[in-house]
Amino acid sequence: IWVLIKEPSFSRCFTALVVRFLTKRFIGDYEANTGALYSRKFTIDGEQISLQVQDTPFVSLEDDTDSICCQEQINRSIYWADGFVFVYSITDYESFRVLRPLHQHIRRIHPNANIPLLLMANKGDLLRARQVSSKEGLQLAGELGGPYCEVSARENGEGVHEAFQQLCQELSRSIGSANGEKRRGLHLVRPKSPNMQDLKRRLKQALTSKGKSATTL
């Protein structure tokens, strides 16, 4: 399971990255996300794996603090996750600022685990609106201990796919070295089985809305 964590004003752009990776399509507008879980099978290093992607509800910083405000659903997802994708917008510094305390929150749940992660900067096509530099992204990736990439869900589908695939390869090696043993300690219910029908429904709804807008214009 991969967990995509988000900040309130940026939540739908995270869904755009998930859709871009799973379907190779880009749609800019989505209904509000409620924590959908999706699945896809593909081959890594000659072996077929089943990848589950948790598109989590948003997280945020509490007012005037560096403390994270998380729903319990997110804490359950963090516990079960085998890897993490930290995403922010290069045009939204607040989405970047939330990631350090979020990583600290994850480390409190997994104090001893070496869990693969990826730092992904989205909206790489909006350079004129940039608020977070590539240097800041690289520095944060070094602190978190994972690779860094800057992508555009709108214009760079291959970059999005390559980034996810890189993390997937690291996950495959990590899970293999653990001999299939799952981390223990918390007694939490596993997320519900993924349902790609929900993703298809959301895509259809978005396309229908775009079609109506075009007709109105």
N, C-alpha and C positions, 0 to 999 in steps of 0.2 A: 504494500500500500504506500502510495506517495501522498504527502500532505502539501497542498499549496495554501500558504497562509496569506491573509490579505488585510489591508487597512480599509476602513469604510468607504472613502471616496474613490477607491481604486478597484472595488470588488469585481466589477463586470469585466475589466481588462484581464484579470486572471482567468476568468472563464474563457475569454477569447484565446488565450494561450493553450488551454486544455483542448478546446475545439480544434484549433489549428494543428495540434499534435495528433489528435485522434482521427480527424477527418480530412486534414489537409485543406480545410476551407477557412475563410475568415468572414465573420459577421460581426459588425461593430456594436450592435445593440442586443441586450439580453434581458430577460426578466430577472428579478433579484434572485440570487442564489441562496439555497437553503441547506447546502452541504451534500450535494450529489456525489455519488461514488460510481465511477465508470471503469470498464475493463477492456483490455485489448490484448490479443495474443500476437506475438511476433518473434522473430528469430535473432538471437544474439550469440555470436561465436559458434554457429552451427547448432545451437540448442534452442528449442521453442520454450518461451516463458509466457506466463500470464501476468500481465501488469495491471494493477488496480490503482486508479488515480482518484484521490479524494480531493474534491474542489470544496474547501472548507468555507464556512461562514467567516465573516471578517473578524479581525482582532483590532484592538486600538490601545493607545496609551491613555491611562487615567489622567485627568486634568492636572497640568503643571507638575507631572511626575514622569519617571521613567519606568513605571510599573505597568504591566500588561493587564488588560481586561479581557478575559477569555471566557467563552461559553464552555460549559462542561463537555459538550459534544467535541470541542476542539481538543480538550485534554485527553479524551478517550482516543481520538484519532492520533494524537502525538504518541501515546503509549504503544499503539499497534503498528505505527509506521516503520518501515524498513529503511526509508530514506526521505529526504526533505528537499523541496524546491522553494527557496526564498526568492520572492519576486517583488520588485518595486518598479515604479515608473521614473524614468530619467527626468520627467517634467513635474514630479511631485515629491518634494524633499521630505514631506511628512511620511510618505510610504517607505522611504529609505530609513528614516530615523527610528521607526518602530522595530527594525530587524535585530539590532543588538540586544535589547531587552527580551525580544521574542526568543532569540537563541539561548539566552540565559535561562529563560523559563523552561525551554526544552531540556537543557542540561540538568535542571533540577529534577525533571521527571526521569531522565536517563543519565545519572551521574557518572556511570562507569562505561557506558556503551560508546563504541566508535561507529557512529551512524553516518553513512555517506550523505552529503548534501551538495547542492548546487545553488549558486547565487546568480539569478537571471535578471538583467535590467531590460525592461520592456520599453516600447515606444522609441526605439532607436532611429526611427524615421523623422522624429520631431526635434531635430537638433537645435532649431532656433528657440525652442521653448525649454531647453535643458536647464534643470536646476541641480542635478547631481552629475559631477564629472566622472569620467572613466577612471581617473586616478582614485577617487573616493571609493568607487566600486571595487577596484582591485585591492585597495587597502582593507576594506571590510571582508572581502573573500579570504585574504590572508589571515585575518583574525578568526574567522569562522572555521577555517581549515578545509575549504573546498574550492573548486574551480569557479571562474567568473566568465560570463558571456553577456554581450549586449545584443539584443535582437529586436525585431519588429514583427509582432503578430500579423500586422497588416501586410507588410511587404516582403518578409523574409521567412517563408515557411520552412525552407531547408535548414536555416539556422536554428529554428525552434526544434525541429526534429533531431538534428545533430546533438543539440544540448541535452535533450531528454535521453537520447541513446547513450551518450557518454556516461550519464549518471546510472543508466540501466546496467551498463557493463560493470561499473563499480559495485552496484548492488548485487549483481550475480556473483562476483568474486567474494564479496563480503558474506553473503548468505551461504555460499559453498564452504567457506572456511569455518563457518559456525556449525557445520554438519547438521543443518536443519533445525537446530535448537532455538526455540523462541525465548526472548527475554522474559523473565518472570519477576514477580514482586507485587504487582497490582492485579486485583481481580476485577477486570472491566469487561463489559460485553463487547464482542467484536462488532464492527459496523455491519449493517445489512449488506446482503449480496448486491453487487453492482447491477445496474439495469440500463443498458444502452438505449432502451426505448425512451427513457426520459431525455437523454441527449437528443435523440431524433425529434422528439416532441418540441424541445426548446429551439432546435434549429428550424423546424417547420414554422413555429410561431414567429421567430425572428424574420424569416423570409417573407411570411405573409404580411407582417407589419411594414417591411420595406416596400413590398409591392403596392400596398395601399397608399403609402406616402408618395410613391412615384406617380400613381394614378391621380392623386390629388393635385400634384404639381402640374 
